[in-house]
Amino acid sequence: MNDDAANTSDLLERARRGNGEALGRLLELHRMALHRLAERQLDGRVAVRVAASDVIQQTFLEAHRRFGQFAGREEREWAAWLRAILEHKVAGAIRDHALLQKRTVRRERSMDQEQGSKADLKQGLDAGYSSPSQKAMRVEEEARLGRALGALPEDQREAVRLRHLEGWALEDVARRLNRTPAATAGLIKRGMQALRRRLHEDH
């Protein structure tokens, strides 16, 4: 076993015991590789609208939320799990871009319809965590994320929460916020950029 694989295995064990710093290091070890992969997949007009760094931040948020579901113990399993999340986020970005392109061909429909009531953020963040140590780590990460989200402007906070924590489709978020999909995509992008800066500063 090489040094990187051994280090990953050790960090995974520590993260499962509730060490939030270990989980953060696990993610950072793969940031550059994931960034290169995202840049290759986000080409052309999609790259103009969606930055690879934003997709990486979305991937890391999802990995934090779902870490309790990861059952692997080796570096290659961890890398493959992160790539799968990244590819899902990239596919979502491409799908959203295709939707926006389609909608610009014709006139915008009315965006007056609102959708549903707000879901509880904590419920979404706690999904997949069962052991006391994992819950303790989730509380710490939730506090950091909550502080960062709370510092965003209200419209950015709501857009990011619905799109990336609750998994709403872009069109549904746009209806909820009474905005066009194009305006909503821009709002989410600015919110993710601000969230990434604040999480980095808090960390």
C-alpha positions as CSV (number, residue, x, y, z in Angstrom):
1,M,0.0,0.0,0.0
2,N,1.5,3.4,-1.0
3,D,1.6,6.4,1.3
4,D,-1.4,8.1,-0.3
5,A,-3.6,5.0,0.1
6,A,-2.5,4.5,3.7
7,N,-3.1,8.1,4.5
8,T,-6.6,8.0,3.0
9,S,-7.5,4.8,5.0
10,D,-6.3,6.5,8.2
11,L,-8.3,9.6,7.5
12,L,-11.4,7.6,6.6
13,E,-11.2,5.9,10.0
14,R,-10.8,9.2,11.8
15,A,-13.6,10.8,9.9
16,R,-15.9,7.9,10.8
17,R,-15.1,8.5,14.5
18,G,-16.4,12.1,14.1
19,N,-13.2,14.0,13.1
20,G,-14.4,16.8,10.9
21,E,-10.9,17.9,10.1
22,A,-10.1,14.5,8.7
23,L,-13.1,14.6,6.4
24,G,-12.0,18.0,5.2
25,R,-8.5,16.7,4.4
26,L,-10.0,13.7,2.6
27,L,-11.9,16.1,0.3
28,E,-9.0,18.5,-0.2
29,L,-6.7,15.6,-1.3
30,H,-8.9,15.1,-4.3
31,R,-9.7,18.8,-5.1
32,M,-7.3,19.2,-8.0
33,A,-8.1,15.9,-9.7
34,L,-11.8,16.6,-9.4
35,H,-11.3,20.1,-10.7
36,R,-9.5,18.8,-13.8
37,L,-12.3,16.3,-14.4
38,A,-14.9,19.0,-14.0
39,E,-13.1,21.3,-16.5
40,R,-13.0,18.5,-19.1
41,Q,-16.7,17.8,-18.8
42,L,-17.8,21.4,-18.6
43,D,-16.9,22.7,-22.0
44,G,-18.2,25.3,-24.4
45,R,-21.2,27.4,-23.3
46,V,-21.7,25.4,-20.2
47,A,-18.3,26.5,-18.8
48,V,-19.3,30.1,-19.3
49,R,-22.3,29.7,-17.1
50,V,-21.0,27.2,-14.6
51,A,-17.5,27.3,-13.1
52,A,-15.7,24.1,-12.3
53,S,-14.9,25.5,-8.8
54,D,-18.7,25.9,-8.2
55,V,-19.3,22.2,-9.1
56,I,-16.4,21.1,-6.8
57,Q,-18.1,23.1,-3.9
58,Q,-21.4,21.4,-4.7
59,T,-19.7,18.0,-4.7
60,F,-18.0,18.7,-1.4
61,L,-21.3,19.8,0.2
62,E,-23.0,16.6,-1.1
63,A,-20.1,14.4,0.2
64,H,-20.4,16.0,3.6
65,R,-24.1,15.4,3.7
66,R,-23.8,11.7,2.5
67,F,-20.6,10.7,4.2
68,G,-22.5,8.3,6.5
69,Q,-23.5,6.3,3.4
70,F,-19.9,5.7,2.3
71,A,-18.9,2.2,3.2
72,G,-15.5,1.9,1.5
73,R,-12.1,1.8,3.2
74,E,-9.6,2.3,0.4
75,E,-8.3,5.3,-1.5
76,R,-9.6,4.0,-4.8
77,E,-13.1,3.5,-3.4
78,W,-13.1,7.0,-1.9
79,A,-11.9,8.5,-5.2
80,A,-14.5,6.6,-7.2
81,W,-17.3,7.7,-4.8
82,L,-16.3,11.4,-5.1
83,R,-16.1,11.1,-8.9
84,A,-19.6,9.7,-9.0
85,I,-20.9,12.6,-7.0
86,L,-19.1,15.1,-9.2
87,E,-20.4,13.5,-12.4
88,H,-23.9,13.7,-11.0
89,K,-23.4,17.4,-10.3
90,V,-21.9,18.0,-13.8
91,A,-24.8,16.2,-15.4
92,G,-27.2,18.4,-13.5
93,A,-25.3,21.6,-14.6
94,I,-25.5,20.4,-18.2
95,R,-29.1,19.6,-17.9
96,D,-29.9,23.0,-16.4
97,H,-27.9,24.7,-19.2
98,A,-29.9,22.7,-21.9
99,L,-33.1,23.8,-20.2
100,L,-32.1,27.4,-20.2
101,Q,-31.0,27.3,-23.8
102,K,-34.3,25.8,-24.8
103,R,-36.2,28.4,-22.9
104,T,-34.4,31.3,-24.5
105,V,-35.7,30.2,-27.9
106,R,-39.3,31.1,-26.9
107,R,-40.9,33.7,-24.7
108,E,-40.8,33.2,-21.0
109,R,-43.9,31.7,-19.4
110,S,-45.4,33.3,-16.3
111,M,-43.4,32.5,-13.2
112,D,-46.2,33.4,-10.7
113,Q,-46.9,29.9,-9.5
114,E,-45.3,29.2,-6.1
115,Q,-44.3,25.7,-5.0
116,G,-44.8,24.1,-1.6
117,S,-43.6,25.2,1.8
118,K,-40.0,25.4,2.9
119,A,-38.4,22.1,4.0
120,D,-36.3,21.9,7.2
121,L,-32.6,22.5,6.4
122,K,-31.5,20.4,9.4
123,Q,-33.4,17.4,8.2
124,G,-31.6,17.4,4.9
125,L,-28.2,17.9,6.5
126,D,-28.8,15.0,9.0
127,A,-29.7,12.5,6.3
128,G,-27.5,9.4,6.3
129,Y,-26.0,9.9,9.8
130,S,-26.7,7.3,12.4
131,S,-23.8,6.8,14.9
132,P,-23.2,9.3,17.8
133,S,-19.8,10.3,16.4
134,Q,-21.2,10.9,12.9
135,K,-24.0,13.0,14.4
136,A,-21.5,15.0,16.4
137,M,-19.5,15.6,13.2
138,R,-22.6,16.6,11.4
139,V,-23.5,19.1,14.1
140,E,-20.1,20.7,13.7
141,E,-20.3,20.8,9.9
142,E,-23.9,22.0,10.1
143,A,-22.9,24.9,12.3
144,R,-20.2,26.0,9.8
145,L,-22.6,25.6,6.9
146,G,-25.4,27.4,8.8
147,R,-23.1,30.3,9.6
148,A,-22.0,30.6,6.0
149,L,-25.5,30.3,4.7
150,G,-26.8,32.8,7.2
151,A,-24.4,35.4,6.0
152,L,-25.7,35.3,2.4
153,P,-28.3,37.6,1.1
154,E,-31.8,36.1,1.6
155,D,-32.4,35.4,-2.1
156,Q,-29.0,33.7,-2.6
157,R,-29.5,31.7,0.6
158,E,-32.9,30.4,-0.4
159,A,-31.7,29.6,-4.0
160,V,-28.6,27.7,-2.8
161,R,-30.6,25.8,-0.1
162,L,-33.4,24.7,-2.5
163,R,-31.0,23.7,-5.3
164,H,-28.1,22.0,-3.6
165,L,-29.4,20.9,-0.2
166,E,-32.9,19.9,-1.1
167,G,-32.2,18.9,-4.7
168,W,-34.9,21.0,-6.4
169,A,-34.8,21.3,-10.2
170,L,-33.7,24.7,-11.4
171,E,-37.1,25.4,-13.0
172,D,-38.8,24.6,-9.7
173,V,-36.5,26.9,-7.8
174,A,-37.2,29.7,-10.3
175,R,-40.9,29.3,-9.8
176,R,-40.4,29.4,-6.0
177,L,-38.5,32.6,-6.2
178,N,-40.6,34.1,-8.9
179,R,-37.6,34.5,-11.2
180,T,-36.6,33.3,-14.7
181,P,-34.4,30.2,-14.8
182,A,-31.6,32.3,-16.2
183,A,-31.8,34.8,-13.4
184,T,-32.1,31.9,-10.9
185,A,-29.0,30.2,-12.3
186,G,-27.0,33.4,-11.9
187,L,-28.3,33.8,-8.3
188,I,-27.2,30.3,-7.4
189,K,-23.8,30.8,-9.0
190,R,-23.2,34.0,-7.0
191,G,-24.5,32.3,-3.8
192,M,-22.2,29.3,-4.2
193,Q,-19.2,31.6,-4.8
194,A,-19.9,33.6,-1.7
195,L,-20.6,30.4,0.3
196,R,-17.3,28.9,-0.8
197,R,-15.4,32.0,0.3
198,R,-17.2,32.1,3.7
199,L,-16.6,28.3,4.4
200,H,-13.0,28.7,3.5
201,E,-12.6,31.7,5.9
202,D,-14.5,29.9,8.7
203,H,-12.3,26.7,8.2
